[in-house]
Amino acid sequence: MSKRLNIMQWVVVFIVVALISRLGYLQVIQGQNYARLADGNRIRIIPIAAPRGIFYDRNGIPLVSKRPSFAVTVTTFSHSIQDSVITNLSKTLDMKVEEIRAKINRHTGFSFAPVRLKSDVDPETIIKIEENRSEFPEVVIKVQPVRKYIYQDFAAHVFGYVGEISEAELKKKKAEGYKAGDIVGKFGLEKVYDKYIRGRVGAERIEVDANGQPIQVLDERQPIPGNNLILTLDYSIQRAAEKAIDERLRYLQSKQHRLKAKAAAAVVMNPKTGEILAMVSRPAFNPNLFNGGISEKDWDLLIGNPFNPLENRAISGEYPPGSVFKIITGTVALELGKVTTEEKILDTGKHWLIPKGNAGGEALGWIDFKEALSKSDNVYFYEMGNRVGIDNLEKYARLYGLGVTTGIELQGEAKGLVANRRYKEEMYEDGWYLSETFDAAIGQGFQLVTPLQMAMVMGEVANGGYRYRPFLVSKILSPAGKTIEEFLPEQTGRITISSPTLAVIRNALHEVALPGGTAAHTFQGFPVSIAGKTGTAENPQGDDHGWFVAYAPFEDPQVVVAVLVEHGGYGSQSAAPIAKDILAAVFHVQQSI
């Protein structure tokens, strides 16, 4: 009996020791770990979105800002979202059930953060949710900053727009700290400078009960706003350029003309630095439509428009340069000594080797270089093409910077095409013909350029042959105003043109806006002297495209303007008036109505 009692006592002692040891292990050795796990069940870390940086024009005028908005989110703290809640949300938010489920599933494994279903929700929808709160137990309404494009479609193709990060984007940027649900730049400067302007998310620690429902906010770390961009754009010039294009397109579509001119582009640039003062593409779009996810109706209107409002024609539209290319052809002929300024060539209306002539069969008789360029005579420049040949035309076009992108920071820039033998042989398996040299010499045939490229060419004539990389952002500033990065003019090339040749070309371009020139009527009485060139590019798909490029003042060039009007007909009638209105805004010229 005594022996059994002793055994029982030892068993009890062993059990007590084991329990005390286990308790000590749990409290002392594993105490912090279990405390952390307990907090993990009790405390939730909720991210707070950071406002994106502001865009300012060169004079400090805000162009893109932020505003508060309502976002509808759902919590997944303790269990999956009920089917009935998803159905109710689908009806209330006008979203497909599959879309809601996809958003929730994408956030699996991303902490306990609420899943944002829709941003920038209107107050009426928020009121409806709050009034029927019992139908939306997991729904949380949050106030979040969204993009505010202050002037609607103003400079839309430069700014771009934002949207929720896609799965493909997330795979590429996950290592950079991006996560599902993030709002990122999708196009334009919003995309190019996203990492600078997106800001740093904040967070709040929330205590929840056993059912996962919030009890109280324990503490909060405020988000850090994104950096701001100081642009090279000038608000007043950009606004004037957009207004001029819109008014001219309406005029060209009127009963008086009945042209199908519904698209255009313009670039205004400082030829001494490469700073872009204005960049316009029409038709445009309102980036605000993309806040919270663009509706199917609005998206269908955009992609269903045959003139593609989302395309930035200033950098990606490729067009035959037409007579504007005669600047290059003239440079080649003069530099290679194939013609002198005194020599006169007989224009009978058609060239004597190949029956190609002027528009409408016009014949100017005996003309020299200056008159041929200022009056845009085709026959004269057919002969220049005949004398210099396609290989020299190609060489000088590339020296001017054509056939490659300019290097502007925007994505989607087109290279254009410089007419050459190799291209035709590779694409068509055929040799080169003299008639094609004639076409190339007046900017037709295979020649393709963008409006930005033609602004660059005119800039090189204006500044003596220097090519600068065009740019749109001059500074990146912290929210406190400290300079993070500054962008200065960058020379990317130079075409060496002799002083006599440059003087002849400049003087001929100056004559374009004087009596007898192709733009004389448009610039009659204009107080600022300019040098310019009209162009009418043949278009097999419809009405011709209209061009006008210019720089001013003629004596000391400060600005270059390039305008392209699709299906606008003669450049002197479609593009030149737009350029005049832009130059009037640049130089503060009061125009009579």
Disulfide bonds with the S-S distance in Angstrom:
none
